[in-house]
Amino acid sequence: MRKTTLTFLLASSFYLVQAQTKVNPRPLTMAEYDKAKTFAIADLDKDSYVKFENIYILDRYEARKPYFITGDDGLKKRIDLYKLIAKEGMQEIGLMVFYTNEKGKVYKALVPDFTADGKIWEKYFQDIDNINKEEKNFILKLSYILSKEMSFQQYKVLNGGKEMKEEGATYGNDICFPGNEVVQMANGAKKLLKEVKAGDEVLTVDPATHQSNIVKVKELTTHEAKNYAITHLTLVSAKTINTAFGMEVRLTGKLLQATPNHPMMTKEGNCKIGEVTEGQEVLCLNEKTGKYEAYTVLQKTEKAGGIQKVYNMVADGGTTFLMNGVMVMQK
């Protein structure tokens, strides 16, 4: 994962919304956060309710079976969820994630309850970042499971809860992408957008027939460096089978960044990326099968992207490009 992609996923992590009408008055403390990460489950297949120090309980979330997720690398990972409960008052103060890789190594992450202090959330973000460095796409898989299982709101601790206007982000008529987005070239290669040149051949896809054709780039338009507002989309294609052992998931993900006014083709029609909503479907290239498939928008955020140039390609034909494997409309 590129650094910008990882930052987006961290900033797009979720926090749990209390299901009951009464707000949980018992927030998780930093000491409890650190202690809980030392808790271990002896047998994830059998131990569904485990006490620790007669103070805390790990209770299998909704008696759910584990998830088994296989990504593009063909490696199967296992995810088990447990509620972290403070025995006094039987209050839920977090959600423990046990992530087992194909070699049997177990990683632990603790998602704080939404009442936890911001510093605890920062620690959580750093912890899942560290796991992600060892386990590719860990954050994407975790986000998929959490969004599937629970109602969440986007947690904005990394940007201090600031609104776009407070960050001074630039909105305007520039319809462009950051330079580190990846363009699908006609020969099967990939190229950073900022490195594309006139005369390069790229793929264009017919939105109706899903047939691809080759077009030549006429020019790469560069817009001056500003603190542009950037919309981030996480898109997934997930095929789930409920088995006797757990939920088998084949998961493929795409990540896209663009200025909010860049046009995209969704299942409902052409709209600006800033108007795309979570749950909508967008046509993407499944690089494993070589086919164009509908991917679902799992997460969407919009925030200031920092001072940078943005770019747009102009081609001699077609109406679309493939940016990070996602079909986007030409300007």
C-alpha positions, 0 to 999 in steps of 0.5 A: 500500500502506498503511504497516501492510501494507508493514511486514508484508510486510517483516517476512515476507520470507524467507531462503534455507535451505541445500540442502546438509547442510554449512552455508555458512561464507562469509557475505556481507559488507556491502561485498560487498552494496553492490558486488554491487548495482552489477553489471549484466547486459548482456543478460538474454536471453543472458547466463547466466554473467557474471564480475566482477573475476574474483572474483564470478560471477552464474549464472542461477538453475537455468537458469530462464527469466524470470518475466513477472508481470502484476498488477491494473494490467495492467502486465507486469513481468519478474523474472530470478534469478541466484546470486551466487557467490564464485569462491574456493571457488565458494560461493553468498553471495546471490541477485540479482534483476533486476526490469524494469518495463514501461518498461524500467527495471531495479531490482536487489535482493540477497537475502543468504545465510541466514548473513549478518549481521542488519545486512545483512538490515536493509539488504536490507529497506530496499532493497526498501522503497525499490523498493516505493515506486516499483514498487507491489506489488514486494514481493508479486511478489518474495515470490511468486517466492521462495516458489515457487522455493525453500524458505524460513523466515521471517526475524525480524530486524525484531523482533529475533527476539523471541517473542510472549511477550517482546513482551508481546502480548495474547491473549484472547477479543477477536475483532477487526480493527485499525481500518485494515482495509477493509470492502466496502460494499454500494454498491461503496465501501470504508470503514475498519473504524473508520469504519463506523457502525450503519445502514451497509450491507455485503456478506455472502457465502454460503460455499456458493453464493458469492452476496452479499447486503446486510446492515445493521450493528447496531453496531461493537464497540470493544475497549480499546487493548492490544498485541494479537497480530495474525495477518497473511496474504498471499493470492494468486491466480496463474495461470501459463503456461509460454511459450517466453520465460518464465513468464507469471504473472497475480498478484492479492494480498490482505492481511489482519490480525486477532486470532488467534482470529477465525474464517475459512472455508477450503476445509477448513472454518471455523477461527481465522485463527491456525490457518490454514496456508500453502497453504490456500485462502480465498474472496476477491473478485477485484475485476477480475472481480467474482467470488469465487475461492479465493486461496492463503495465501502467507505467514503471520506472527503478532506483537505489533501495538503499542498499538491498539484493535481492532474488530468488526462486528455485523450483522442477518444473514448469516454473513460480511463482506468484509475487505480483499476476504477473506471472514471469518466474523462473530463 
